Amino acid sequence: MSGRCMCCNSNLRFPRSVSCFRCTVCETINDLITAPHNEQINPLTLDRIRALISYYGEPNYKLLEQEIQKAFANWPTLNESFNNPVNIRANIIRAMMRSVESILKRPGRMLKRKEDIKFLMIILENPLLSQHNFPQESQYHHQIVQRVFGLLSNLSNELHHYLVNWFARHSTEIFRKRVELVNLFITFRLSKHPIANGPGGPLAYESDWQINSAAKVMALFYYISLIDDFNTWELRSGKFTFCQYPFLVSMGGKTSIMEYDAKRQMESKAKEAIFSFLFQKRAATPHLILKVRRDYLIEDSLSQISENEMELKKSLRIEFVGEVGVDGGGLRKEWFLLLVRHLFDPKFGMFTWDEDSRLCWFNPASFEPSDQFYLVGVVIGLAIYNSTILDVHFPLACYKKLLNVPVGLEDLKEFRPAFARGLEQLLSFEGDVESTYCRDFVGEYEVFDEIKRVPLKPNGQNIPVTNDNRKEYVERYVNFILNESVTKQFEPFRRGFNHVCSGNALSLFQPEEIELLVRGSAEPLEIEQLRSVTIYEGFREDEVTIINFWAIFKAMNPIMQRKLLTFVTGTDRIPGTGCANLSFKISYYGEDCER
């Protein structure tokens, strides 16, 4: 069998029959089943401590020392008995610290519930961990801190969310002390790792699990600071926040805020579902479950989205009728993939396609009902809300319009370059425009192989374009293409998008960043970076199978690499924040079979 160490996250193999295994990297003992405690250990209280001290009729700290060692070596007892009496003697402190180190080396079982990790919060409250009066003391305290950070960093996402809420309740002073503790530890570890082989050489700390763990804990603190800033900004209290100046917040930071805002609203909807069931006896689910037939994908999706308009901010789950499968994320991705493929198919007629730019735009001649465009807006909003990249090819102008940013000729150049060049040539033409171009103030678009003409201003069909009015003509024509001609299509699309993504978090983004959220990034695929964030289940990173996989992946040409990425993730693009935020997992599900 194989498993990961709960402290340093090293992947280790061990016999199936054992009940625990010792990590060869950090020496933590990982119990696969709860470690037995034959002796009943009573929690410490102030009264009990006083009784222990005077047990023999006079002050005697030996018995107290023994009881503290027992209590601090058993984290459930520590959770119940934590206290901080004043004037603790040196031998008592040593007993406490030895026991803390003991419990961190062998917690007794995997930490899976929020009740399990309270003892880590208690240990962090110990002010002695920040004392570094002499080298031996500093070394010892850092050894304890590294194990706390190791255990915290390898908790589940659910427990990390709980920790964020826990730390967020700290006062500014205490929160700052926690950050300083992490900073001090990282500085200490870095001082142990000078650059090897001179400038440009490999960094010795790259494989240091202690620094990696501390960095993950610092990431939790950063997230708290960012979210606190966002919450303060939402209150419009007048206090300074970085969210007042979104250009100061990185794309990764904005994405974290977006995910927080989405999770917050999803949790709110989930609670509403529970309260609805408890108090109104009305059946409800914390998820939005769409049951669709493959042969009627658009019809079923549209009807169920319309029926559940108030539920769209719940976490999305997909069921394909007549198929066995539980949506752990794969069915949702497939639904998005198939739906986008159908809706944006040129044969469907909702969008026009430009061969030069390889981008699409709303078809002003579309006979599809507005509900279909509303569905497209909802789908794009749901994709952002559910952190799913879509294979859509809208120009930047689409995202500008969603954020009410004005659009113009430069935007038209992106998705209709040939037509935009013609307008630019008209503007710069040095001869007589009227006799050469023979144009009037009329816009045109194609409807079933016929040209439909629409005046760009009242009586435009009788107003020729001249050298004097050509700038007005270009401005009106650009506005016609980007706005007026597609109003009936774009407004329901905008309404569908805003119905899902109307939170304050969206206003922090620039149009280019919204495009990255929807489409992902087309930057070259960094295989080594992808490899560094890959999760293995049932495999070791150094196994021949895994080594061969990465060797083959790296040897592929870029087109084949993108195809493999599509096979694994559902899209050939990476998240806008880079490969580090890509979910890539390789699992071993048993021996080969016909399936």
Stockholm file with secondary structure:
# STOCKHOLM 1.0

chainA/1-595         MSGRCMCCNSNLRFPRSVSCFRCTVCETINDLITAPHNEQINPLTLDRIRALISYYGEPNYKLLEQEIQKAFANWPTLNESFNNPVNIRANIIRAMMRSVESILKRPGRMLKRKEDIKFLMIILENPLLSQHNFPQESQYHHQIVQRVFGLLSNLSNELHHYLVNWFARHSTEIFRKRVELVNLFITFRLSKHPIANGPGGPLAYESDWQINSAAKVMALFYYISLIDDFNTWELRSGKFTFCQYPFLVSMGGKTSIMEYDAKRQMESKAKEAIFSFLFQKRAATPHLILKVRRDYLIEDSLSQISENEMELKKSLRIEFVGEVGVDGGGLRKEWFLLLVRHLFDPKFGMFTWDEDSRLCWFNPASFEPSDQFYLVGVVIGLAIYNSTILDVHFPLACYKKLLNVPVGLEDLKEFRPAFARGLEQLLSFEGDVESTYCRDFVGEYEVFDEIKRVPLKPNGQNIPVTNDNRKEYVERYVNFILNESVTKQFEPFRRGFNHVCSGNALSLFQPEEIELLVRGSAEPLEIEQLRSVTIYEGFREDEVTIINFWAIFKAMNPIMQRKLLTFVTGTDRIPGTGCANLSFKISYYGEDCER
#=GR chainA/1-595 SS CEEECTTTCCEEECCTTCSEEECTTTCCEEESSCCCCCSCCCCCCHHHHHHHHTTTSSCCCHHHHHHHHHHHTSHHHHHHHCCCCSSCCHHHHHHHHHHHHHHHHCCSSCCCSGGGGHHHHHHHTCGGGGCCSSHHHHHHHHHHHHHHHHHHHTSCHHHHHHHHHHHHTSCHHHHHHHHHHHHHHHHHHHTTCCBTTSTTSCBGGGGCHHHHHHHHHHHHHHHHHHHHHHHHHHTTCSCCCGGGSGGGSCHHHHHHHHHHHHHHHHHHHHHHHHHHHHHHCCCCCSEEEEEECGGGHHHHHHHHHHHTGGGTTSEEEEEETTCCCCCSSHHHHHHHHHHHHHHTCGGGCSEEEETTTTEEEECTTCCSCHHHHHHHHHHHHHHHHTTCCCCCCCCHHHHHHHTTCCCCHHHHHHHCHHHHHHHHHHHHCCSCHHHHHCCBSEEEEEETTEEEEEESSTTGGGCBCCTTTHHHHHHHHHHHHHTGGGHHHHHHHHHHHHHHSCSGGGGGSCHHHHHHHHHCBCSCCCHHHHHHTCEEESCCTTSHHHHHHHHHHHHSCHHHHHHHHHHHHSSSSBCTTCGGGCCCEEECCSSCCCC
#=GC SS_cons         CEEECTTTCCEEECCTTCSEEECTTTCCEEESSCCCCCSCCCCCCHHHHHHHHTTTSSCCCHHHHHHHHHHHTSHHHHHHHCCCCSSCCHHHHHHHHHHHHHHHHCCSSCCCSGGGGHHHHHHHTCGGGGCCSSHHHHHHHHHHHHHHHHHHHTSCHHHHHHHHHHHHTSCHHHHHHHHHHHHHHHHHHHTTCCBTTSTTSCBGGGGCHHHHHHHHHHHHHHHHHHHHHHHHHHTTCSCCCGGGSGGGSCHHHHHHHHHHHHHHHHHHHHHHHHHHHHHHCCCCCSEEEEEECGGGHHHHHHHHHHHTGGGTTSEEEEEETTCCCCCSSHHHHHHHHHHHHHHTCGGGCSEEEETTTTEEEECTTCCSCHHHHHHHHHHHHHHHHTTCCCCCCCCHHHHHHHTTCCCCHHHHHHHCHHHHHHHHHHHHCCSCHHHHHCCBSEEEEEETTEEEEEESSTTGGGCBCCTTTHHHHHHHHHHHHHTGGGHHHHHHHHHHHHHHSCSGGGGGSCHHHHHHHHHCBCSCCCHHHHHHTCEEESCCTTSHHHHHHHHHHHHSCHHHHHHHHHHHHSSSSBCTTCGGGCCCEEECCSSCCCC
//
